[in-house]
Amino acid sequence: MGTVTMYSTTWCGYCRRLKGQLEREGIAFTEVDIELNPDAATLVEQANGGNQTVPTVVIAPRDGGAEVTMTNPSLAQVKQALAV
């Protein structure tokens, strides 16, 4: 399985929902609060046309392939990206 990084904020309901779904499915992830990490906020802005849209999820495949970046993905989309 690849590595999952979820960029979020503490107040984001979509972030809380996705976090809970990932935990229930046993999918390990690293959560980064963009309000506490300026570099993470910049990464999220670059991925979202200048907007700090969360959750932004970055999946690095275990085979070293290209990273996949998704904005507010569903659990199914995350699982599909991990299966590649």
PAPAMI-110466 format. One record per residue (C-alpha): z negated, y, x; residue in one letter; residue number from 1. Coordinates in steps of 0.05 Angstrom, whole numbers. Layout:
REM residues N
      c3      c2      c1  r    k
       Z       Y       X  A  NUM
...
REM end
This chain:
REM residues 84
      c3      c2      c1  r    k
       0       0       0  M    1
      15      70      24  G    2
     -36     126      30  T    3
     -48     173     -28  V    4
     -72     245     -20  T    5
     -87     284     -83  M    6
     -91     360     -77  Y    7
    -136     387    -132  S    8
    -188     437    -155  T    9
    -256     423    -186  T   10
    -238     457    -252  W   11
    -171     422    -264  C   12
    -173     374    -323  G   13
    -108     340    -303  Y   14
    -138     327    -234  C   15
    -201     296    -265  R   16
    -159     252    -310  R   17
    -114     227    -253  L   18
    -174     217    -207  K   19
    -208     173    -260  G   20
    -145     133    -272  Q   21
    -135     120    -198  L   22
    -208      99    -190  E   23
    -203      51    -251  R   24
    -140      20    -221  E   25
    -174      12    -153  G   26
    -122      57    -119  I   27
    -154      89     -58  A   28
    -139     162     -47  F   29
    -163     223      -9  T   30
    -178     284     -51  E   31
    -169     353     -20  V   32
    -195     415     -57  D   33
    -143     470     -45  I   34
    -195     524     -60  E   35
    -235     502       1  L   36
    -176     487      47  N   37
    -125     543      58  P   38
     -77     497      94  D   39
     -77     450      34  A   40
     -64     509     -12  A   41
      -4     528      30  T   42
      22     457      28  L   43
      16     456     -48  V   44
      51     523     -53  E   45
     109     498     -10  Q   46
     116     436     -54  A   47
     115     476    -119  N   48
     159     537    -109  G   49
     102     583     -88  G   50
      54     559    -142  N   51
     -14     526    -131  Q   52
       0     472    -183  T   53
     -49     414    -183  V   54
     -54     357    -181  P   55
      -2     352    -127  T   56
       1     281     -99  V   57
      30     261     -32  V   58
      44     188     -19  I   59
      59     165      51  A   60
      90      95      49  P   61
      60      42      94  R   62
     128      27     124  D   63
     134      96     154  G   64
     187     119     105  G   65
     193     188      76  A   66
     133     218      40  E   67
     137     226     -35  V   68
     108     289     -66  T   69
      95     293    -141  M   70
      66     348    -184  T   71
      20     326    -241  N   72
      45     254    -239  P   73
      25     200    -288  S   74
     -12     139    -264  L   75
      53      99    -274  A   76
      91     146    -229  Q   77
      39     140    -174  V   78
      39      64    -180  K   79
     115      63    -178  Q   80
     117     106    -115  A   81
      66      60     -81  L   82
     108      -2     -99  A   83
     168      24     -60  V   84
REM end
